Amino acid sequence: MVESGTDTTRSEGKLMETRSTIVSLTPRAAEKVREFISVEPNPDAMVLRMEVQPGGCAGFRYGLFFDDQVADSDIIEESEGVRVATDPMSAPYLRGVVVDWAESLQQSGFVINNPNAGGRCACGDSFQ
């Protein structure tokens, strides 16, 4: 298991390390994750895993699910009290992602805001 990476930046002539977040959850999304994970057989062992998979009409789609298996190469972060796992291949596509929860009369679910996405398909299921 790997902690989230650091970036080196220069401030006032000094090199400084800043933590670079891959996936962040809003408080509303974290509340929903905790609600859903609480009914799992072993909630304390679970992480929220986010990954990028090939597919969808725009080229890539998101995978978001609970996982009780954490690989040594996984990047583990904590956001709003929720442990989030990302594999090293997905991390560059997900850096800076914010996951929110939205509810309306017609639908409810997680909304993924990805600053790296060059475009999305019309249905919103995939991205470029």
C-alpha positions as CSV (number, residue, x, y, z in Angstrom):
1,M,0.0,0.0,0.0
2,V,1.4,3.4,-1.0
3,E,0.4,6.7,0.5
4,S,-0.6,9.4,-2.0
5,G,2.3,11.0,-3.8
6,T,3.9,14.3,-3.2
7,D,4.7,17.0,-5.7
8,T,7.7,19.3,-5.4
9,T,7.0,23.0,-5.9
10,R,9.0,26.1,-5.4
11,S,7.8,28.9,-3.1
12,E,9.8,32.0,-2.3
13,G,12.9,30.3,-3.7
14,K,12.5,27.2,-1.5
15,L,11.6,23.7,-2.6
16,M,8.5,22.5,-0.9
17,E,6.6,19.2,-1.0
18,T,2.9,19.4,-1.3
19,R,0.6,16.4,-1.0
20,S,-1.3,15.8,-4.3
21,T,-4.8,14.4,-3.8
22,I,-6.1,11.9,-6.3
23,V,-9.7,11.5,-5.2
24,S,-11.7,13.7,-2.8
25,L,-15.2,13.2,-1.5
26,T,-17.6,15.9,-0.5
27,P,-19.1,15.6,2.9
28,R,-22.4,14.6,1.3
29,A,-20.7,11.8,-0.7
30,A,-18.7,10.6,2.3
31,E,-22.0,10.4,4.3
32,K,-23.5,8.2,1.6
33,V,-20.4,6.0,1.3
34,R,-20.5,5.4,5.1
35,E,-24.2,4.6,4.9
36,F,-23.7,2.1,2.1
37,I,-20.6,0.5,3.6
38,S,-22.2,0.0,7.0
39,V,-24.3,-2.8,5.6
40,E,-21.3,-4.7,4.2
41,P,-20.3,-7.9,6.1
42,N,-17.0,-6.4,7.3
43,P,-17.3,-2.6,7.0
44,D,-14.0,-1.9,8.8
45,A,-12.0,-3.8,6.2
46,M,-13.7,-2.0,3.2
47,V,-12.3,0.8,1.2
48,L,-14.0,2.8,-1.6
49,R,-12.1,1.8,-4.7
50,M,-12.1,4.2,-7.7
51,E,-10.6,3.1,-11.0
52,V,-10.6,4.0,-14.7
53,Q,-11.7,1.2,-17.1
54,P,-11.6,1.1,-20.9
55,G,-15.0,1.4,-22.4
56,G,-18.1,3.5,-22.8
57,C,-18.7,5.6,-25.9
58,A,-16.1,8.2,-25.0
59,G,-13.2,5.8,-24.3
60,F,-13.0,5.4,-20.5
61,R,-15.5,4.9,-17.8
62,Y,-15.3,5.0,-14.0
63,G,-15.4,2.1,-11.6
64,L,-16.6,2.9,-8.1
65,F,-17.1,0.1,-5.7
66,F,-16.3,-1.3,-2.2
67,D,-13.3,-3.6,-1.9
68,D,-11.8,-5.5,1.0
69,Q,-8.6,-6.3,-1.0
70,V,-5.8,-3.7,-1.0
71,A,-2.7,-4.4,-3.1
72,D,0.7,-3.3,-2.1
73,S,0.8,-1.0,-5.1
74,D,-2.6,0.7,-4.4
75,I,-2.6,4.3,-3.4
76,I,-4.7,4.8,-0.3
77,E,-6.0,8.2,0.8
78,E,-8.5,9.3,3.3
79,S,-11.2,11.9,2.4
80,E,-13.8,13.0,4.9
81,G,-13.1,10.0,7.0
82,V,-13.4,7.5,4.1
83,R,-10.5,5.4,2.9
84,V,-10.2,5.6,-0.9
85,A,-8.1,3.2,-2.9
86,T,-6.8,3.9,-6.4
87,D,-4.5,1.7,-8.5
88,P,-1.4,3.2,-10.0
89,M,-2.6,2.9,-13.6
90,S,-5.8,4.9,-12.8
91,A,-4.2,7.6,-10.7
92,P,-3.1,9.9,-13.5
93,Y,-6.6,10.0,-14.9
94,L,-8.2,10.6,-11.5
95,R,-5.8,13.2,-10.0
96,G,-8.0,16.0,-8.7
97,V,-11.3,14.2,-9.0
98,V,-14.1,15.3,-6.6
99,V,-16.9,12.8,-6.0
100,D,-20.2,14.3,-4.8
101,W,-23.7,12.9,-4.1
102,A,-26.7,14.4,-5.9
103,E,-30.4,13.7,-5.3
104,S,-33.3,14.9,-7.4
105,L,-36.9,13.8,-8.2
106,Q,-35.7,11.7,-11.1
107,Q,-32.4,10.2,-9.9
108,S,-29.8,10.0,-7.2
109,G,-26.2,8.9,-7.3
110,F,-22.6,9.8,-7.2
111,V,-21.4,12.6,-9.5
112,I,-17.8,12.6,-10.5
113,N,-16.2,15.9,-11.4
114,N,-12.9,15.2,-13.2
115,P,-10.7,18.2,-14.2
116,N,-8.7,15.9,-16.5
117,A,-11.6,14.8,-18.6
118,G,-11.4,16.2,-22.1
119,G,-15.0,15.4,-22.8
120,R,-17.9,13.3,-21.8
121,C,-20.5,11.2,-23.6
122,A,-24.1,12.4,-23.7
123,C,-25.2,9.9,-21.1
124,G,-22.4,10.9,-18.7
125,D,-21.2,7.3,-18.2
126,S,-17.9,7.7,-19.8
127,F,-15.1,10.3,-20.5
128,Q,-12.1,11.1,-22.7
